[in-house]
Amino acid sequence: MIDISIIVTVFNKAAYLPNMLRGLKELDDGYVKQFIFVNDKSIDNSLEILQEQTKGWENVIIHTNDVNSGPAVSTNVGVELSSGRFIFFLDGDDIFAPNAFKVMGGLMEETGVDALYFRHKNMPTASGYSEVKPMPKEIEYEIMDRPELHLENITTGSSTFGITRELLEKIGKVCDERIFIQDYSLCIRIVKRATRMLRLKTPALYYLYDTGNAVSKMRLQGVHDKAVIYYIALTENYITERSCYEFAVKQTFKLHHKNCWKNKLYKKSAEFYLYRRIIGFLPKGFITRKLKEIYEYYRANYDVR
């Protein structure tokens, strides 16, 4: 019986896969694990690295999409192939701490939560696996009995969550396939469907970063994706219309204001992009008017001109 399924989405991550795979190989926890790698039609040698470096591993599935489809589709493919009691998600440039599942799996079983949210620590790619350290003995965490009340503080992609199979069945599709670059809808689905969630304050994951490993260099695409997933949350009756759009625009500006709005040319481009692409994407009528109202409010208050 599989205890933990780890779903890894991969697109052109050849430079980062050796460290990620070593991290999986070095996991020490006693759980029976299933490794599912979904190769999103990479055009580098990611597939060859996966095939070569997982030789001899048990419970390995390597799937290649017929066409490049994005992380949301790839995540859903991985979910369909999984069979573990717990499901965790990983990007091709992430590394789990060697005792991550000993800690996280143990906490999920001990507390009976159906979702676990954990932090990551940034690490330059050049550092490699040598800088990866085990999680400390003293682990700081909190239990959320009403996770939906904490939605505003949890905005992330899939690779900082672990969930039970029971919660997975309640969620249905993990990610919305209308989003191509990012899969932010996962956090919405988990937080709104979970009965109890554990928030781990101690990092369990290392994110390898440099100037070359972003799937998309389009910051505007990130703005678009974040706003649209909150619209999708509204259509699924997760939160009220007013709070959904307040939250959508608030989070979008909160996440991008410091880094992205300083350049005047970029501000103009982003304003045009939000109006033409996001508002143009949404249905006409009340929803469009409401988003315009809230956008104008934040435009005035955050000096987005």
Secondary structure, DSSP 8 states (H G I E B T S, - for coil): --SEEEEEEESS-TTTHHHHHHHHHT--SS--EEEEEEE---SSSHHHHHHHHTTT-SSEEEEE-SS---HHHHHHHHHHH---SEEEEEETTEEE-TTHHHHHHHHHHHH--SEEEEEEEEEEGGGGGGG-----SS--EEEESSGGGGGGG----GGGEEEEHHHHHHH-SSS-TT-SS--THHHHHHHHH-SSEEEEEEEEEEEEE-SS--S---HHHHHHHHHHHHHHHHHTTSS-HHHHHHHHHHHHHHHHHHHHSSSHHHHHHHHHHIIIIIIHHS-SSHHHHHHHHHHHHHHHHTT--
